Amino acid sequence: MTTGSRDQRTAVSDRLPELLDAKALQAELGVTRAAAEAIMRAVPVVSIPNLRKTYCRRADVAQLLEERTFAKDQVPV
């Protein structure tokens, strides 16, 4: 087995990112549709050819939430 084929097998077995559309994001976070759409605009989106719907990666949403979580005395104005 060559190194190249080992790299391919590892890449194939890696987990793909979980994708969320605005409706799933709304349901999962318990936010309004407008809030879910605002979150989608704040993170990179995944656009699949020939599909109108866009998705975002769960990890990107988690990172945004982490970056935008503040202590009460640190909330930006």
Order of alpha helices (4+ residues) and beta strands (2+ residues): alpha-beta-alpha-alpha-beta-beta-alpha
